[in-house]
Amino acid sequence: MTTTINDGLPIPQRYGAILTIALGITVAVLDGAIANVALPTIAADLHASPAASVWVVNAYQLAITISLLSLASLGEIFGYRRIYQIGLLVFSITSLACALSDSLLTLTTARVLQGFGAAAIMSVNVAMVRIIYPQRFLGRGMGINALIVAVSSAAGPTVAAAVLSVASWQWLFAINLPIGMMAFILGLKFLPANTNKVPGQRFDIVSSLMNALTFGLLISAISGYAQGQDHRLILLEVLVMVVVGWFFIRRQLSRPSPLLPVDLLRIPIFTLSLCTSMCSFAAQMLAFVSLPFFLQNTLGLDAVSTGLLLTPWPLATMVMAPISGRLVERYHAGMLGGIGLAIFACGLYSLALLPTEPSHLNIIWRMLLCGAGFGLFQSPNNHTIVSSAPRSRSGGASGLLGTARLLGQTTGAAMVALMFNLFASHGTHASLILAGTLAVGGAIISLLRMTQKTASQAAAKTTVKH
């Protein structure tokens, strides 16, 4: 389908395109969260140790992290739609391979390939939203997108518990096949082709390998520290990462179309928005990894009750994200983000101050506060990130946004392990205090953006040097 995309898609096609995006990003993000709950069951069924079974989660996350920016670059060269569709196809087929796995090795291998498919979807997801929606309604599109990502991330444990209560762990992966193929078929009809490509841009294989090493070693070091690996090995990983990363960044500075978009990082409002995104997702992960320990181990609740008490958070985000997506069309994203993260921080601190034996209502209103604050922040922040980049660099902006989210989540999960090691009997309390502090820091950074040009001004007036 050929469509003029300079100012979005016409209404019937726009709805079909955003449905395609919604289905794809939902399964890709959700699959990163649901496997955690099923790990004990998977380990027992495949006769694997708990430590070895962690690779079912790590392999997926590593594959996404090391390939996200490379696939975003390929999207700018060959078209976002093509990369998105290939990602859907790979993700769907490898999901079936995960469901049919009969050993930890085959499952881990399938998860690596599934991660590459998910990375293709995530890498151009935001860039696709930018060409689907007219510029004047971009905030609404980003609101819907932020809603899907946030709810999918937060609802993972609840969805996994629901599926496992009626079916085996294989269905956690098998369910992706019909959803992914439905999105693929819809994409053939509704997704537009992007014409704003950088002339003469070529894929940089050397930079791609250096990117994979840099971010792969970073995630490996963070995860290794969280799991108590030998400190000498972690130190070696960090040293190699620093050396490779230094040469990687130097190479990017000399490239006309860098794989790591260092040119975009010269836009102050873009960089500040990335920092706030990392803070928010680190804070969210600190809360979501630590709270189940408090609810189950301290309050004695079962897994189903825990999932239900966590559900008000994504529900509040679901309500607030589209509203904030409309508000950003009238108010500065820095102000909205600052207010949202301040509310988020209040919710986190209030959870840390829960009484010894809280009622369910006491927990629920605090969860609602966290979800509302997170939703108010996320949509305007994503809108700023994508709209402050030139349209031809939407792929790079989308890739960096996804990378910031993954790094924030990985760091948050690692910090939970650190808090539990330092404060054995009050690990959840310490994690929530730290999460609230990160949210406050993010709020301050967000408010600093009010001194910068708005996203539309930055896009119009800033000339990015290639």
Disulfide bonds with the S-S distance in Angstrom:
none
